[in-house]
Amino acid sequence: MTSSQPTSSSTPSLSRRLALATLALPLLLAVPPPAAAQAPAQVPTQSWPSKPVRVLVPYAAGGAVDVLARTLGQALAKPWGQQLVVDNRPGAGGIIASQALIQSAPDGTTLLLVASGHPLNQFFYPKLPYDTFADFTPITEIAYSPLTINVAGNSPYKSLTALLDEARAKPGALSYGMSGIGTSAHLAGELLNHTAKVKIVPIPYKGGAPALMAVIAGEIPLSVNPMAEVVGQLQGGTVRALAVTTAQRSPALPDVPTVAEQGVPGFDSVVWWGLLGPKGMDSALIAKIQADVAAALKDPAVVEYLKKTGSFAVGSTPQAFDAYMRAEAEKWGPVVKAANIKLD
């Protein structure tokens, strides 16, 4: 990391914070009075939790999301006075873990750590066994991380602009590696195809690391990866990042321009993580969990982990998180449709 890398407890960029606030405002104004709403489960927040809290993680143990959940859980165990138990439920793009959550009592002792794909599964799968928004309680967006568009250290492409020029001249001749169909890396690649009006063919690998190794070996010209997957290779010089996918440059890679700076205005794509509960949770309990998570994001161990992975803490309100997920669905739905991405 460079010396200009902020601590992971840094707030998101000004434009991102303004966007979240703007998205949340209509929802805040539209919330009905308590008497008109369905009566939620009443939970005494002073004595909560009275037992260990289970956090469902829709990914295998040892992955980035699993480590984030465990690191955050250690920080939350202090104010809660209870252990946070990570329950890994991988498979089906997060649907298995989501089903386990909606079958749980709305007492806050079962939560779900989701990633960017959660609000998009409605586009990938023809029939979901739940409603993407109505069956869940948004609590907070935890953090987000940029992705990078990478080439080998000895690649002839010195900029994303040059690569896109060739892609336009030779439609379908170039390909990019990514960690699987429907992942944040795949969607970022398809957003690039969609907005830059090019056709770079996606090549799925069994993870971001194998895709990056294929770039280094010269098997494919480029890959799209979350920043956490490429930091070591970038430092070693075996890989060069042509662009970061966020709207502004990343303090972790200040010399790497954005996609938007290289001829694709408005491009913005991140991988993010958030916390959901089952529907029907008490509003006071939701507020307590959100506040505790926001405080835990300032814990030194959490700060260090996010800094190491090039991620940035958020800790948004439930209203802002709900608005953000809905905006993500509106943004990515046309991209998924244009790319004809379908999962069984």
C-alpha positions as CSV (number, residue, x, y, z in Angstrom):
1,M,0.0,0.0,0.0
2,T,1.1,3.5,-0.6
3,S,1.5,6.1,2.2
4,S,-1.6,7.9,1.0
5,Q,-3.9,4.9,1.8
6,P,-6.5,6.0,4.3
7,T,-7.5,3.9,7.3
8,S,-10.4,1.6,6.4
9,S,-12.6,3.5,8.8
10,S,-12.5,6.4,6.4
11,T,-16.0,7.5,5.2
12,P,-16.8,6.9,1.6
13,S,-16.0,9.6,-1.0
14,L,-18.2,12.7,-0.9
15,S,-20.0,11.8,-4.0
16,R,-20.9,8.4,-2.7
17,R,-22.1,9.8,0.6
18,L,-24.2,12.4,-1.1
19,A,-25.6,9.7,-3.4
20,L,-26.6,7.5,-0.5
21,A,-28.2,10.4,1.3
22,T,-30.1,11.4,-1.8
23,L,-31.3,7.8,-2.4
24,A,-32.5,7.5,1.2
25,L,-34.5,10.7,1.3
26,P,-37.6,9.5,-0.7
27,L,-37.8,6.4,1.4
28,L,-37.6,8.4,4.7
29,L,-40.4,10.6,3.5
30,A,-42.4,7.6,2.4
31,V,-42.2,5.6,5.6
32,P,-45.8,5.3,7.0
33,P,-46.5,6.1,10.7
34,P,-46.1,3.1,13.1
35,A,-49.8,2.7,13.5
36,A,-50.1,2.0,9.7
37,A,-47.3,-0.4,9.5
38,Q,-47.3,-4.1,10.3
39,A,-46.5,-4.6,14.0
40,P,-42.9,-5.8,14.2
41,A,-41.5,-8.3,16.7
42,Q,-40.9,-6.5,20.0
43,V,-37.4,-7.2,21.4
44,P,-36.0,-5.4,24.5
45,T,-32.8,-3.8,23.1
46,Q,-31.3,-3.3,26.6
47,S,-31.0,-7.0,27.2
48,W,-30.3,-8.0,23.5
49,P,-28.7,-10.3,22.6
50,S,-29.4,-12.9,25.3
51,K,-27.8,-15.6,23.2
52,P,-25.1,-16.0,20.5
53,V,-25.8,-14.2,17.3
54,R,-25.6,-16.3,14.1
55,V,-24.4,-14.6,10.9
56,L,-25.1,-16.5,7.7
57,V,-22.3,-16.2,5.1
58,P,-23.2,-17.3,1.6
59,Y,-19.6,-18.2,0.8
60,A,-17.2,-20.9,1.9
61,A,-15.0,-20.6,5.0
62,G,-11.6,-18.8,4.3
63,G,-12.8,-16.5,1.6
64,A,-12.8,-12.7,1.8
65,V,-16.4,-12.4,2.9
66,D,-16.0,-15.1,5.5
67,V,-12.9,-13.4,6.9
68,L,-14.7,-10.0,7.0
69,A,-17.6,-11.6,8.9
70,R,-15.3,-13.1,11.5
71,T,-13.2,-10.0,11.9
72,L,-16.3,-7.9,12.4
73,G,-17.8,-10.5,14.7
74,Q,-14.9,-10.3,17.0
75,A,-15.4,-6.5,17.3
76,L,-19.1,-6.9,17.9
77,A,-18.7,-9.5,20.6
78,K,-17.4,-6.8,22.9
79,P,-20.5,-4.6,23.1
80,W,-22.9,-7.5,22.7
81,G,-21.4,-9.7,25.4
82,Q,-22.2,-12.7,23.2
83,Q,-20.2,-14.7,20.6
84,L,-21.0,-14.0,16.9
85,V,-21.1,-17.4,15.2
86,V,-20.4,-17.5,11.5
87,D,-22.6,-20.0,9.7
88,N,-21.2,-20.7,6.1
89,R,-24.0,-21.6,3.7
90,P,-22.4,-21.4,0.2
91,G,-24.1,-22.2,-3.0
92,A,-26.7,-21.1,-5.5
93,G,-25.5,-17.5,-5.6
94,G,-26.4,-16.8,-2.0
95,I,-30.0,-18.3,-2.3
96,I,-29.3,-21.0,0.2
97,A,-28.2,-18.6,2.9
98,S,-31.0,-16.2,2.1
99,Q,-33.6,-19.0,2.5
100,A,-32.1,-19.8,5.9
101,L,-32.5,-16.2,7.0
102,I,-36.1,-15.7,6.0
103,Q,-37.0,-18.9,7.9
104,S,-35.5,-17.4,11.1
105,A,-37.2,-15.5,13.9
106,P,-37.0,-11.7,13.5
107,D,-35.3,-11.3,16.9
108,G,-31.9,-10.2,15.5
109,T,-30.1,-13.3,16.5
110,T,-29.9,-14.5,12.9
111,L,-28.4,-12.1,10.4
112,L,-27.1,-12.4,6.8
113,L,-24.0,-10.9,5.4
114,V,-24.6,-10.3,1.7
115,A,-22.5,-9.1,-1.2
116,S,-23.3,-7.1,-4.4
117,G,-25.1,-10.0,-6.0
118,H,-28.0,-10.2,-3.6
119,P,-30.3,-7.6,-5.2
120,L,-29.4,-9.0,-8.7
121,N,-30.3,-12.6,-8.2
122,Q,-33.8,-11.7,-9.3
123,F,-32.3,-11.1,-12.8
124,F,-30.1,-14.2,-12.8
125,Y,-32.6,-16.8,-11.7
126,P,-36.0,-17.2,-13.3
127,K,-37.7,-18.1,-10.0
128,L,-36.5,-17.0,-6.6
129,P,-38.0,-18.6,-3.5
130,Y,-38.3,-15.2,-1.9
131,D,-38.9,-11.5,-2.6
132,T,-35.6,-9.7,-2.9
133,F,-36.8,-6.7,-0.8
134,A,-40.0,-7.6,1.0
135,D,-38.7,-10.7,2.8
136,F,-35.6,-9.0,4.3
137,T,-34.8,-6.1,6.7
138,P,-31.9,-3.9,5.5
139,I,-29.6,-3.0,8.4
140,T,-26.4,-1.5,7.0
141,E,-24.0,-1.5,4.1
142,I,-20.7,-2.5,5.8
143,A,-18.0,-1.7,3.3
144,Y,-17.1,-1.6,-0.4
145,S,-14.0,-2.1,-2.5
146,P,-13.0,-1.1,-6.0
147,L,-12.2,-3.6,-8.7
148,T,-9.3,-3.2,-11.1
149,I,-8.9,-4.0,-14.8
150,N,-5.5,-5.8,-15.1
151,V,-3.0,-6.8,-17.7
152,A,0.3,-8.6,-17.5
153,G,3.4,-6.6,-16.5
154,N,4.8,-7.0,-20.0
155,S,1.5,-6.3,-21.8
156,P,1.6,-4.0,-24.9
157,Y,-1.5,-2.2,-23.5
158,K,-0.3,0.8,-21.6
159,S,-3.8,2.3,-21.0
160,L,-7.4,1.2,-21.0
161,T,-8.0,3.7,-23.8
162,A,-5.6,1.8,-26.1
163,L,-7.2,-1.6,-25.2
164,L,-10.7,-0.3,-25.9
165,D,-9.5,1.1,-29.2
166,E,-8.4,-2.3,-30.2
167,A,-11.5,-3.9,-28.9
168,R,-13.6,-1.6,-31.1
169,A,-11.5,-2.4,-34.1
170,K,-11.7,-6.2,-33.5
171,P,-15.0,-7.0,-31.9
172,G,-14.8,-10.3,-30.0
173,A,-11.1,-10.8,-30.5
174,L,-10.2,-9.8,-26.9
175,S,-11.3,-11.7,-23.8
176,Y,-11.2,-11.0,-20.1
177,G,-11.0,-13.4,-17.2
178,M,-13.1,-13.2,-14.0
179,S,-14.2,-15.3,-11.1
180,G,-17.4,-16.7,-12.4
181,I,-20.7,-16.0,-14.1
182,G,-22.7,-13.3,-12.3
183,T,-19.9,-12.2,-10.0
184,S,-19.1,-8.6,-9.4
185,A,-16.1,-8.9,-11.7
186,H,-18.2,-10.4,-14.4
187,L,-20.8,-7.6,-14.1
188,A,-18.1,-4.9,-14.1
189,G,-16.7,-6.4,-17.3
190,E,-20.2,-6.5,-18.9
191,L,-20.8,-2.9,-17.8
192,L,-17.6,-2.0,-19.6
193,N,-18.9,-3.8,-22.8
194,H,-22.3,-2.1,-22.4
195,T,-21.1,1.5,-21.8
196,A,-17.9,1.5,-23.9
197,K,-19.8,-0.2,-26.8
198,V,-17.2,-3.0,-27.2
199,K,-17.4,-6.8,-27.2
200,I,-14.7,-8.3,-25.0
201,V,-15.5,-11.9,-24.3
202,P,-15.9,-13.1,-20.7
203,I,-13.9,-16.2,-19.7
204,P,-15.0,-17.6,-16.3
205,Y,-12.5,-19.1,-13.9
206,K,-12.9,-20.9,-10.6
207,G,-11.9,-17.8,-8.7
208,G,-10.2,-14.5,-9.2
209,A,-6.7,-15.8,-8.6
210,P,-6.8,-18.3,-11.4
211,A,-8.0,-15.6,-13.8
212,L,-5.1,-13.4,-12.7
213,M,-2.7,-16.3,-13.2
214,A,-4.0,-16.7,-16.8
215,V,-3.2,-13.1,-17.5
216,I,0.3,-13.5,-16.2
217,A,0.8,-16.6,-18.3
218,G,-0.4,-14.8,-21.4
219,E,-3.4,-17.0,-21.9
220,I,-5.8,-14.0,-21.8
221,P,-5.0,-10.3,-22.3
222,L,-6.8,-9.0,-19.2
223,S,-8.9,-9.7,-16.1
224,V,-11.2,-7.9,-13.8
225,N,-10.6,-8.5,-10.1
226,P,-11.6,-7.0,-6.7
227,M,-8.6,-5.0,-5.6
228,A,-7.9,-7.3,-2.6
229,E,-7.0,-10.1,-5.1
230,V,-4.4,-8.1,-7.0
231,V,-2.5,-6.0,-4.5
232,G,0.4,-8.5,-4.1
233,Q,0.8,-9.0,-7.9
234,L,0.7,-5.2,-8.5
235,Q,3.4,-4.7,-5.9
236,G,5.5,-7.4,-7.5
237,G,5.2,-6.0,-11.0
238,T,3.8,-9.1,-12.6
239,V,0.5,-7.4,-13.2
240,R,-0.4,-3.8,-14.1
241,A,-3.7,-2.2,-13.3
242,L,-5.0,-0.2,-16.3
243,A,-8.0,1.2,-14.4
244,V,-10.0,1.2,-11.1
245,T,-13.7,0.8,-11.5
246,T,-14.8,3.4,-9.0
247,A,-16.0,6.9,-10.0
248,Q,-12.9,8.4,-8.3
249,R,-9.3,7.1,-8.0
250,S,-8.6,4.8,-5.1
251,P,-6.2,6.2,-2.4
252,A,-4.8,2.7,-2.4
253,L,-3.7,3.1,-6.1
254,P,-3.5,6.9,-6.6
255,D,-1.6,6.6,-9.9
256,V,-4.1,4.3,-11.5
257,P,-6.8,6.2,-13.5
258,T,-10.5,5.4,-13.4
259,V,-12.4,3.9,-16.2
260,A,-14.3,7.2,-16.5
261,E,-11.1,9.1,-17.0
262,Q,-10.3,6.9,-20.0
263,G,-13.2,7.6,-22.3
264,V,-16.1,5.9,-20.5
265,P,-17.9,8.7,-18.6
266,G,-20.0,7.8,-15.6
267,F,-18.5,4.3,-15.2
268,D,-18.7,3.2,-11.5
269,S,-18.7,-0.4,-10.2
270,V,-17.7,-1.8,-6.8
271,V,-18.1,-4.9,-4.8
272,W,-19.9,-4.2,-1.6
273,W,-21.0,-6.1,1.5
274,G,-24.0,-5.5,3.8
275,L,-26.1,-6.9,6.6
276,L,-29.7,-8.0,6.4
277,G,-32.1,-9.5,8.9
278,P,-35.4,-11.3,8.3
279,K,-38.5,-9.2,7.7
280,G,-40.5,-7.9,10.7
281,M,-37.7,-6.8,13.0
282,D,-38.3,-4.2,15.6
283,S,-37.1,-0.7,14.6
284,A,-35.3,-0.1,17.8
285,L,-33.4,-3.3,17.4
286,I,-32.5,-2.5,13.8
287,A,-31.1,0.9,14.9
288,K,-29.1,-0.7,17.7
289,I,-27.5,-3.3,15.4
290,Q,-26.7,-0.6,12.8
291,A,-25.1,1.6,15.4
292,D,-23.1,-1.2,16.8
293,V,-21.8,-2.3,13.4
294,A,-20.9,1.4,12.6
295,A,-18.9,1.5,15.8
296,A,-17.3,-1.8,15.1
297,L,-16.0,-0.6,11.8
298,K,-13.7,1.7,13.8
299,D,-12.2,-1.2,15.8
300,P,-8.5,-1.3,15.1
301,A,-8.6,-4.9,13.8
302,V,-11.4,-4.2,11.4
303,V,-9.7,-1.0,10.2
304,E,-6.5,-2.9,9.5
305,Y,-8.3,-5.7,7.7
306,L,-10.2,-3.3,5.4
307,K,-7.1,-1.3,4.8
308,K,-5.2,-4.4,3.8
309,T,-7.8,-5.4,1.3
310,G,-8.2,-1.9,-0.2
311,S,-11.8,-1.7,1.2
312,F,-13.6,1.2,2.7
313,A,-16.0,1.3,5.7
314,V,-19.6,2.6,5.2
315,G,-21.9,1.8,8.1
316,S,-24.9,3.4,6.4
317,T,-28.4,3.7,7.8
318,P,-31.0,1.1,7.0
319,Q,-32.9,3.5,4.8
320,A,-29.8,4.4,2.8
321,F,-28.8,0.8,2.4
322,D,-32.3,-0.1,1.2
323,A,-32.2,2.7,-1.3
324,Y,-28.7,1.7,-2.5
325,M,-29.7,-1.9,-3.1
326,R,-32.8,-0.8,-5.1
327,A,-30.6,1.6,-7.1
328,E,-28.2,-1.2,-7.8
329,A,-31.0,-3.4,-9.1
330,E,-32.1,-0.6,-11.4
331,K,-28.6,0.0,-12.6
332,W,-27.6,-3.6,-13.2
333,G,-30.8,-5.1,-14.5
334,P,-30.3,-3.7,-18.1
335,V,-26.7,-4.8,-18.0
336,V,-27.6,-8.4,-17.1
337,K,-30.3,-8.5,-19.7
338,A,-28.1,-7.1,-22.4
339,A,-25.4,-9.7,-21.6
340,N,-28.1,-12.4,-21.4
341,I,-26.7,-13.7,-18.1
342,K,-28.8,-16.6,-16.8
343,L,-28.1,-19.0,-13.9
344,D,-29.8,-22.3,-13.1
